[in-house]
Amino acid sequence: GKPEYQRMWDEDLAQPVEQVGAELRKHMAWLQSETPSEQPAPAQPQSQAA
């Protein structure tokens, strides 16, 4: 049941690839925006721009 599933989940998160991925994501500034207002505006087609 749940205890067995949690054990398997914890083992998966302890894999080296997960640890490396977490470290790499720390260096990806574009993944760390805190609010939607910090995200760039969507691009407009040339026909609609200014």
N, CA, C, O and CB atoms as a CASP TS submission, in Angstrom:
PFRMAT TS
TARGET T0000
AUTHOR 0000-0000-0000
METHOD Language model
MODEL 1
PARENT N/A
ATOM      1  N   GLY     1       0.803  -1.174   0.000  1.00  0.00           N
ATOM      2  CA  GLY     1       0.000   0.000   0.000  1.00  0.00           C
ATOM      3  C   GLY     1       0.858   1.254   0.000  1.00  0.00           C
ATOM      4  O   GLY     1       1.909   1.318  -0.638  1.00  0.00           O
ATOM      5  N   LYS     2       0.393   2.217   0.711  1.00  0.00           N
ATOM      6  CA  LYS     2       1.021   3.542   0.745  1.00  0.00           C
ATOM      7  C   LYS     2       2.457   3.498   1.264  1.00  0.00           C
ATOM      8  O   LYS     2       3.317   4.147   0.670  1.00  0.00           O
ATOM      9  CB  LYS     2       0.199   4.479   1.608  1.00  0.00           C
ATOM     10  N   PRO     3       2.765   2.767   2.342  1.00  0.00           N
ATOM     11  CA  PRO     3       4.160   2.742   2.810  1.00  0.00           C
ATOM     12  C   PRO     3       5.125   2.197   1.756  1.00  0.00           C
ATOM     13  O   PRO     3       6.233   2.711   1.597  1.00  0.00           O
ATOM     14  CB  PRO     3       4.266   1.902   4.075  1.00  0.00           C
ATOM     15  N   GLU     4       4.702   1.158   1.040  1.00  0.00           N
ATOM     16  CA  GLU     4       5.554   0.581  -0.005  1.00  0.00           C
ATOM     17  C   GLU     4       5.750   1.574  -1.149  1.00  0.00           C
ATOM     18  O   GLU     4       6.858   1.726  -1.663  1.00  0.00           O
ATOM     19  CB  GLU     4       4.942  -0.734  -0.541  1.00  0.00           C
ATOM     20  N   TYR     5       4.673   2.248  -1.544  1.00  0.00           N
ATOM     21  CA  TYR     5       4.760   3.249  -2.607  1.00  0.00           C
ATOM     22  C   TYR     5       5.693   4.386  -2.186  1.00  0.00           C
ATOM     23  O   TYR     5       6.522   4.831  -2.979  1.00  0.00           O
ATOM     24  CB  TYR     5       3.355   3.803  -2.953  1.00  0.00           C
ATOM     25  N   GLN     6       5.564   4.851  -0.960  1.00  0.00           N
ATOM     26  CA  GLN     6       6.414   5.941  -0.466  1.00  0.00           C
ATOM     27  C   GLN     6       7.882   5.520  -0.452  1.00  0.00           C
ATOM     28  O   GLN     6       8.761   6.317  -0.780  1.00  0.00           O
ATOM     29  CB  GLN     6       5.974   6.373   0.949  1.00  0.00           C
ATOM     30  N   ARG     7       8.149   4.274  -0.074  1.00  0.00           N
ATOM     31  CA  ARG     7       9.524   3.776  -0.075  1.00  0.00           C
ATOM     32  C   ARG     7      10.100   3.800  -1.491  1.00  0.00           C
ATOM     33  O   ARG     7      11.232   4.238  -1.701  1.00  0.00           O
ATOM     34  CB  ARG     7       9.583   2.345   0.503  1.00  0.00           C
ATOM     35  N   MET     8       9.311   3.325  -2.462  1.00  0.00           N
ATOM     36  CA  MET     8       9.787   3.326  -3.847  1.00  0.00           C
ATOM     37  C   MET     8       9.985   4.753  -4.362  1.00  0.00           C
ATOM     38  O   MET     8      10.948   5.024  -5.079  1.00  0.00           O
ATOM     39  CB  MET     8       8.799   2.573  -4.751  1.00  0.00           C
ATOM     40  N   TRP     9       9.079   5.663  -4.000  1.00  0.00           N
ATOM     41  CA  TRP     9       9.185   7.072  -4.409  1.00  0.00           C
ATOM     42  C   TRP     9      10.474   7.678  -3.858  1.00  0.00           C
ATOM     43  O   TRP     9      11.210   8.353  -4.578  1.00  0.00           O
ATOM     44  CB  TRP     9       7.951   7.885  -3.919  1.00  0.00           C
ATOM     45  N   ASP    10      10.737   7.433  -2.585  1.00  0.00           N
ATOM     46  CA  ASP    10      11.944   7.963  -1.952  1.00  0.00           C
ATOM     47  C   ASP    10      13.205   7.402  -2.603  1.00  0.00           C
ATOM     48  O   ASP    10      14.185   8.125  -2.784  1.00  0.00           O
ATOM     49  CB  ASP    10      11.941   7.645  -0.455  1.00  0.00           C
ATOM     50  N   GLU    11      13.184   6.122  -2.952  1.00  0.00           N
ATOM     51  CA  GLU    11      14.336   5.520  -3.627  1.00  0.00           C
ATOM     52  C   GLU    11      14.564   6.158  -4.993  1.00  0.00           C
ATOM     53  O   GLU    11      15.707   6.403  -5.379  1.00  0.00           O
ATOM     54  CB  GLU    11      14.138   4.006  -3.781  1.00  0.00           C
ATOM     55  N   ASP    12      13.489   6.427  -5.722  1.00  0.00           N
ATOM     56  CA  ASP    12      13.623   7.068  -7.034  1.00  0.00           C
ATOM     57  C   ASP    12      14.229   8.463  -6.905  1.00  0.00           C
ATOM     58  O   ASP    12      15.080   8.844  -7.709  1.00  0.00           O
ATOM     59  CB  ASP    12      12.257   7.150  -7.731  1.00  0.00           C
ATOM     60  N   LEU    13      13.801   9.220  -5.910  1.00  0.00           N
ATOM     61  CA  LEU    13      14.320  10.578  -5.731  1.00  0.00           C
ATOM     62  C   LEU    13      15.774  10.585  -5.287  1.00  0.00           C
ATOM     63  O   LEU    13      16.467  11.590  -5.443  1.00  0.00           O
ATOM     64  CB  LEU    13      13.477  11.329  -4.721  1.00  0.00           C
ATOM     65  N   ALA    14      16.237   9.477  -4.737  1.00  0.00           N
ATOM     66  CA  ALA    14      17.617   9.397  -4.260  1.00  0.00           C
ATOM     67  C   ALA    14      18.587   8.994  -5.369  1.00  0.00           C
ATOM     68  O   ALA    14      19.792   8.929  -5.128  1.00  0.00           O
ATOM     69  CB  ALA    14      17.712   8.408  -3.111  1.00  0.00           C
ATOM     70  N   GLN    15      18.094   8.723  -6.568  1.00  0.00           N
ATOM     71  CA  GLN    15      18.961   8.326  -7.676  1.00  0.00           C
ATOM     72  C   GLN    15      19.908   9.472  -8.040  1.00  0.00           C
ATOM     73  O   GLN    15      19.516  10.636  -7.963  1.00  0.00           O
ATOM     74  CB  GLN    15      18.118   7.907  -8.905  1.00  0.00           C
ATOM     75  N   PRO    16      21.129   9.165  -8.431  1.00  0.00           N
ATOM     76  CA  PRO    16      22.091  10.219  -8.792  1.00  0.00           C
ATOM     77  C   PRO    16      21.581  11.156  -9.885  1.00  0.00           C
ATOM     78  O   PRO    16      21.856  12.355  -9.838  1.00  0.00           O
ATOM     79  CB  PRO    16      23.387   9.590  -9.245  1.00  0.00           C
ATOM     80  N   VAL    17      20.853  10.640 -10.855  1.00  0.00           N
ATOM     81  CA  VAL    17      20.370  11.507 -11.930  1.00  0.00           C
ATOM     82  C   VAL    17      19.404  12.560 -11.386  1.00  0.00           C
ATOM     83  O   VAL    17      19.383  13.685 -11.886  1.00  0.00           O
ATOM     84  CB  VAL    17      19.683  10.672 -13.026  1.00  0.00           C
ATOM     85  N   GLU    18      18.619  12.224 -10.388  1.00  0.00           N
ATOM     86  CA  GLU    18      17.708  13.194  -9.783  1.00  0.00           C
ATOM     87  C   GLU    18      18.488  14.267  -9.034  1.00  0.00           C
ATOM     88  O   GLU    18      18.130  15.443  -9.079  1.00  0.00           O
ATOM     89  CB  GLU    18      16.725  12.492  -8.833  1.00  0.00           C
ATOM     90  N   GLN    19      19.538  13.871  -8.355  1.00  0.00           N
ATOM     91  CA  GLN    19      20.350  14.834  -7.610  1.00  0.00           C
ATOM     92  C   GLN    19      21.076  15.780  -8.558  1.00  0.00           C
ATOM     93  O   GLN    19      21.148  16.981  -8.297  1.00  0.00           O
ATOM     94  CB  GLN    19      21.360  14.105  -6.715  1.00  0.00           C
ATOM     95  N   VAL    20      21.612  15.257  -9.649  1.00  0.00           N
ATOM     96  CA  VAL    20      22.299  16.092 -10.635  1.00  0.00           C
ATOM     97  C   VAL    20      21.298  17.045 -11.283  1.00  0.00           C
ATOM     98  O   VAL    20      21.595  18.226 -11.470  1.00  0.00           O
ATOM     99  CB  VAL    20      22.997  15.216 -11.713  1.00  0.00           C
ATOM    100  N   GLY    21      20.123  16.542 -11.623  1.00  0.00           N
ATOM    101  CA  GLY    21      19.095  17.388 -12.225  1.00  0.00           C
ATOM    102  C   GLY    21      18.692  18.527 -11.312  1.00  0.00           C
ATOM    103  O   GLY    21      18.518  19.654 -11.774  1.00  0.00           O
ATOM    104  N   ALA    22      18.540  18.260 -10.035  1.00  0.00           N
ATOM    105  CA  ALA    22      18.182  19.309  -9.085  1.00  0.00           C
ATOM    106  C   ALA    22      19.274  20.370  -9.025  1.00  0.00           C
ATOM    107  O   ALA    22      18.976  21.563  -8.959  1.00  0.00           O
ATOM    108  CB  ALA    22      17.939  18.714  -7.688  1.00  0.00           C
ATOM    109  N   GLU    23      20.519  19.952  -9.046  1.00  0.00           N
ATOM    110  CA  GLU    23      21.636  20.902  -9.012  1.00  0.00           C
ATOM    111  C   GLU    23      21.671  21.737 -10.292  1.00  0.00           C
ATOM    112  O   GLU    23      21.899  22.945 -10.233  1.00  0.00           O
ATOM    113  CB  GLU    23      22.976  20.156  -8.825  1.00  0.00           C
ATOM    114  N   LEU    24      21.451  21.115 -11.430  1.00  0.00           N
ATOM    115  CA  LEU    24      21.452  21.856 -12.694  1.00  0.00           C
ATOM    116  C   LEU    24      20.308  22.861 -12.753  1.00  0.00           C
ATOM    117  O   LEU    24      20.495  23.977 -13.239  1.00  0.00           O
ATOM    118  CB  LEU    24      21.355  20.891 -13.876  1.00  0.00           C
ATOM    119  N   ARG    25      19.122  22.485 -12.264  1.00  0.00           N
ATOM    120  CA  ARG    25      17.979  23.400 -12.294  1.00  0.00           C
ATOM    121  C   ARG    25      18.230  24.644 -11.457  1.00  0.00           C
ATOM    122  O   ARG    25      17.669  25.701 -11.747  1.00  0.00           O
ATOM    123  CB  ARG    25      16.725  22.695 -11.800  1.00  0.00           C
ATOM    124  N   LYS    26      19.064  24.541 -10.424  1.00  0.00           N
ATOM    125  CA  LYS    26      19.402  25.720  -9.617  1.00  0.00           C
ATOM    126  C   LYS    26      20.103  26.782 -10.452  1.00  0.00           C
ATOM    127  O   LYS    26      20.005  27.971 -10.152  1.00  0.00           O
ATOM    128  CB  LYS    26      20.289  25.322  -8.434  1.00  0.00           C
ATOM    129  N   HIS    27      20.812  26.362 -11.502  1.00  0.00           N
ATOM    130  CA  HIS    27      21.580  27.281 -12.336  1.00  0.00           C
ATOM    131  C   HIS    27      20.787  27.798 -13.532  1.00  0.00           C
ATOM    132  O   HIS    27      21.311  28.587 -14.319  1.00  0.00           O
ATOM    133  CB  HIS    27      22.835  26.602 -12.818  1.00  0.00           C
ATOM    134  N   MET    28      19.557  27.376 -13.683  1.00  0.00           N
ATOM    135  CA  MET    28      18.726  27.796 -14.813  1.00  0.00           C
ATOM    136  C   MET    28      17.794  28.907 -14.350  1.00  0.00           C
ATOM    137  O   MET    28      16.672  28.648 -13.917  1.00  0.00           O
ATOM    138  CB  MET    28      17.911  26.595 -15.395  1.00  0.00           C
ATOM    139  N   ALA    29      18.268  30.143 -14.445  1.00  0.00           N
ATOM    140  CA  ALA    29      17.541  31.294 -13.919  1.00  0.00           C
ATOM    141  C   ALA    29      16.140  31.424 -14.519  1.00  0.00           C
ATOM    142  O   ALA    29      15.216  31.856 -13.830  1.00  0.00           O
ATOM    143  CB  ALA    29      18.327  32.562 -14.181  1.00  0.00           C
ATOM    144  N   TRP    30      15.970  31.058 -15.786  1.00  0.00           N
ATOM    145  CA  TRP    30      14.666  31.219 -16.419  1.00  0.00           C
ATOM    146  C   TRP    30      13.615  30.290 -15.838  1.00  0.00           C
ATOM    147  O   TRP    30      12.425  30.494 -16.078  1.00  0.00           O
ATOM    148  CB  TRP    30      14.782  30.984 -17.897  1.00  0.00           C
ATOM    149  N   LEU    31      14.012  29.285 -15.088  1.00  0.00           N
ATOM    150  CA  LEU    31      13.057  28.389 -14.442  1.00  0.00           C
ATOM    151  C   LEU    31      12.647  28.882 -13.060  1.00  0.00           C
ATOM    152  O   LEU    31      11.765  28.299 -12.430  1.00  0.00           O
ATOM    153  CB  LEU    31      13.644  26.998 -14.334  1.00  0.00           C
ATOM    154  N   GLN    32      13.274  29.941 -12.590  1.00  0.00           N
ATOM    155  CA  GLN    32      13.082  30.356 -11.211  1.00  0.00           C
ATOM    156  C   GLN    32      12.240  31.613 -11.053  1.00  0.00           C
ATOM    157  O   GLN    32      12.289  32.230  -9.989  1.00  0.00           O
ATOM    158  CB  GLN    32      14.400  30.570 -10.577  1.00  0.00           C
ATOM    159  N   SER    33      11.466  32.027 -12.061  1.00  0.00           N
ATOM    160  CA  SER    33      10.641  33.215 -11.894  1.00  0.00           C
ATOM    161  C   SER    33       9.593  32.934 -10.824  1.00  0.00           C
ATOM    162  O   SER    33       9.005  31.853 -10.783  1.00  0.00           O
ATOM    163  CB  SER    33       9.970  33.629 -13.238  1.00  0.00           C
ATOM    164  N   GLU    34       9.368  33.916  -9.963  1.00  0.00           N
ATOM    165  CA  GLU    34       8.493  33.710  -8.811  1.00  0.00           C
ATOM    166  C   GLU    34       7.048  34.106  -9.081  1.00  0.00           C
ATOM    167  O   GLU    34       6.131  33.528  -8.498  1.00  0.00           O
ATOM    168  CB  GLU    34       9.010  34.486  -7.636  1.00  0.00           C
ATOM    169  N   THR    35       6.832  35.085  -9.958  1.00  0.00           N
ATOM    170  CA  THR    35       5.475  35.525 -10.237  1.00  0.00           C
ATOM    171  C   THR    35       5.246  35.551 -11.736  1.00  0.00           C
ATOM    172  O   THR    35       6.197  35.707 -12.503  1.00  0.00           O
ATOM    173  CB  THR    35       5.210  36.909  -9.622  1.00  0.00           C
ATOM    174  N   PRO    36       3.995  35.401 -12.169  1.00  0.00           N
ATOM    175  CA  PRO    36       3.716  35.438 -13.603  1.00  0.00           C
ATOM    176  C   PRO    36       4.113  36.762 -14.247  1.00  0.00           C
ATOM    177  O   PRO    36       4.426  36.781 -15.438  1.00  0.00           O
ATOM    178  CB  PRO    36       2.251  35.180 -13.847  1.00  0.00           C
ATOM    179  N   SER    37       4.113  37.865 -13.508  1.00  0.00           N
ATOM    180  CA  SER    37       4.458  39.161 -14.084  1.00  0.00           C
ATOM    181  C   SER    37       5.925  39.232 -14.485  1.00  0.00           C
ATOM    182  O   SER    37       6.300  40.095 -15.279  1.00  0.00           O
ATOM    183  CB  SER    37       4.139  40.270 -13.101  1.00  0.00           C
ATOM    184  N   GLU    38       6.757  38.353 -13.959  1.00  0.00           N
ATOM    185  CA  GLU    38       8.172  38.348 -14.304  1.00  0.00           C
ATOM    186  C   GLU    38       8.440  37.614 -15.608  1.00  0.00           C
ATOM    187  O   GLU    38       9.547  37.687 -16.142  1.00  0.00           O
ATOM    188  CB  GLU    38       8.975  37.721 -13.189  1.00  0.00           C
ATOM    189  N   GLN    39       7.453  36.913 -16.124  1.00  0.00           N
ATOM    190  CA  GLN    39       7.641  36.169 -17.360  1.00  0.00           C
ATOM    191  C   GLN    39       7.528  37.123 -18.541  1.00  0.00           C
ATOM    192  O   GLN    39       6.742  38.069 -18.486  1.00  0.00           O
ATOM    193  CB  GLN    39       6.610  35.019 -17.479  1.00  0.00           C
ATOM    194  N   PRO    40       8.294  36.898 -19.609  1.00  0.00           N
ATOM    195  CA  PRO    40       8.218  37.779 -20.768  1.00  0.00           C
ATOM    196  C   PRO    40       6.848  37.712 -21.426  1.00  0.00           C
ATOM    197  O   PRO    40       6.169  36.687 -21.368  1.00  0.00           O
ATOM    198  CB  PRO    40       9.300  37.420 -21.776  1.00  0.00           C
ATOM    199  N   ALA    41       6.451  38.812 -22.051  1.00  0.00           N
ATOM    200  CA  ALA    41       5.174  38.857 -22.747  1.00  0.00           C
ATOM    201  C   ALA    41       5.236  37.958 -23.975  1.00  0.00           C
ATOM    202  O   ALA    41       6.297  37.818 -24.584  1.00  0.00           O
ATOM    203  CB  ALA    41       4.811  40.307 -23.146  1.00  0.00           C
ATOM    204  N   PRO    42       4.128  37.354 -24.342  1.00  0.00           N
ATOM    205  CA  PRO    42       4.135  36.507 -25.533  1.00  0.00           C
ATOM    206  C   PRO    42       4.412  37.336 -26.782  1.00  0.00           C
ATOM    207  O   PRO    42       4.029  38.503 -26.852  1.00  0.00           O
ATOM    208  CB  PRO    42       2.798  35.765 -25.673  1.00  0.00           C
ATOM    209  N   ALA    43       5.067  36.745 -27.751  1.00  0.00           N
ATOM    210  CA  ALA    43       5.401  37.438 -28.987  1.00  0.00           C
ATOM    211  C   ALA    43       4.143  37.690 -29.806  1.00  0.00           C
ATOM    212  O   ALA    43       3.207  36.890 -29.796  1.00  0.00           O
ATOM    213  CB  ALA    43       6.420  36.630 -29.803  1.00  0.00           C
ATOM    214  N   GLN    44       4.136  38.826 -30.525  1.00  0.00           N
ATOM    215  CA  GLN    44       3.026  39.153 -31.404  1.00  0.00           C
ATOM    216  C   GLN    44       3.442  38.919 -32.847  1.00  0.00           C
ATOM    217  O   GLN    44       4.606  39.122 -33.192  1.00  0.00           O
ATOM    218  CB  GLN    44       2.564  40.613 -31.196  1.00  0.00           C
ATOM    219  N   PRO    45       2.524  38.501 -33.683  1.00  0.00           N
ATOM    220  CA  PRO    45       2.844  38.388 -35.108  1.00  0.00           C
ATOM    221  C   PRO    45       3.186  39.766 -35.671  1.00  0.00           C
ATOM    222  O   PRO    45       2.692  40.770 -35.157  1.00  0.00           O
ATOM    223  CB  PRO    45       1.662  37.758 -35.892  1.00  0.00           C
ATOM    224  N   GLN    46       4.009  39.840 -36.703  1.00  0.00           N
ATOM    225  CA  GLN    46       4.416  41.112 -37.298  1.00  0.00           C
ATOM    226  C   GLN    46       3.215  41.936 -37.750  1.00  0.00           C
ATOM    227  O   GLN    46       3.250  43.164 -37.679  1.00  0.00           O
ATOM    228  CB  GLN    46       5.347  40.866 -38.478  1.00  0.00           C
ATOM    229  N   SER    47       2.163  41.286 -38.210  1.00  0.00           N
ATOM    230  CA  SER    47       0.989  42.012 -38.697  1.00  0.00           C
ATOM    231  C   SER    47       0.268  42.754 -37.580  1.00  0.00           C
ATOM    232  O   SER    47      -0.477  43.696 -37.853  1.00  0.00           O
ATOM    233  CB  SER    47       0.028  41.054 -39.375  1.00  0.00           C
ATOM    234  N   GLN    48       0.473  42.349 -36.319  1.00  0.00           N
ATOM    235  CA  GLN    48      -0.198  42.989 -35.192  1.00  0.00           C
ATOM    236  C   GLN    48       0.736  43.873 -34.382  1.00  0.00           C
ATOM    237  O   GLN    48       0.271  44.608 -33.512  1.00  0.00           O
ATOM    238  CB  GLN    48      -0.804  41.943 -34.295  1.00  0.00           C
ATOM    239  N   ALA    49       2.020  43.827 -34.636  1.00  0.00           N
ATOM    240  CA  ALA    49       2.985  44.603 -33.857  1.00  0.00           C
ATOM    241  C   ALA    49       2.911  46.069 -34.252  1.00  0.00           C
ATOM    242  O   ALA    49       2.755  46.387 -35.431  1.00  0.00           O
ATOM    243  CB  ALA    49       4.416  44.062 -34.058  1.00  0.00           C
ATOM    244  N   ALA    50       3.023  46.958 -33.282  1.00  0.00           N
ATOM    245  CA  ALA    50       3.030  48.424 -33.416  1.00  0.00           C
ATOM    246  C   ALA    50       2.445  48.803 -34.694  1.00  0.00           C
ATOM    247  O   ALA    50       2.356  49.991 -35.004  1.00  0.00           O
ATOM    248  CB  ALA    50       4.412  48.999 -33.303  1.00  0.00           C
TER
END
